[in-house]
Amino acid sequence: MNRSLMIALALTLAAVWYASTLEEQGGVDDAAPARSSNGAGDADAGTAAASPDPALGAPAALDGQQPVARDLFASHSFLPPPPKAAARVDVAPPPPSAPPLPFRYQGRMTEGSHTTVFLTQGERVLIAREGDLLNNQYRVESVSAGAITFVFEPLKQRQTLTIGNTK
């Protein structure tokens, strides 16, 4: 090794040994942690709690000043802080509503006072009259010249399918 490096290392080692012997003898008062008899600091007197080993990052009071505390193993994040939540207002969810009608009008046939309508649902052809229940969900409530009124049975909601004024 380099001679000047060896000398610097020896001087550093000597300084550390000298400081440790002074600390053991009680000669260094300003570096000693302030401790009470139970190991906890007195918050009213301005001192802080000190752990048995100050090298582990425990706070130490120096000449009556406030202790300096630093957690060497604390987690750190470089992400921005999450946005503050706005004042939460409890809003009731909207009431449930019937889905859109799955039927398309294809035509109708009138015999006397009874009107039969022809509807499609996808590829299925449905034949319905007033009072019929389609898909166990939609009841045909009324058939008029311009519209068919359905009732969505699970929610008892009315829906209208406009069919135009055809004769």
QUICOR-V925172 format. One record per pair of residues at least 6 apart in sequence whose ideal C-beta (glycine too) atoms are under 8 Angstrom apart, sorted by the first residue. I is the first residue (numbers start at 1). J is the second residue. Records with the same first field share a line. If there is no record, write none. Layout:
I=J  J
//
This chain:
19=28
22=28
23=31  32
26=32
30=62  63
31=60  62
32=60
33=50  54  58  59  60  61
34=41  47  48  50  60  61  67
35=41  50
36=42  47
39=49  50  51  52
40=49
41=47  48  49  50  61  67
46=61  64  66
47=61  67
48=59  61  66  67  69
49=58  59
50=58  59  60  61  67
51=58
54=60
57=69  70  71  72  73
58=69
59=67  68  69
60=67  68
61=67
62=68
96=155
97=155  157
98=152  154  155  157  159
99=152
101=138  150  159  161
102=121  122  135
103=119  120  121  126  134  138  150  161
104=119  120  121
105=117  118  119  148  161  163
106=118  119  120  125
107=117  118
108=115  116  117  118  143  163  166
109=115  116  118
110=116
114=129
115=129  130  143
116=127  128  129
117=127  128  129  140  143  148  163
118=125  126  127
119=125  126  127  128  134
120=126
121=135
126=134
128=134  140
129=140  143
130=140  141  142  143
131=139  140
132=139  140
133=139  140  153
134=140  150
136=153
137=152  153  154
138=150  151  152  153  159
139=150  151  153
140=148  149  150
141=149  150  151  158
142=148  149
143=149
145=165  166  167
146=162  163  164  165
147=160  161  162  163
148=160  161  163
149=158  159  160  161
150=158  159  160  161
151=157  158  159
152=158  159
//
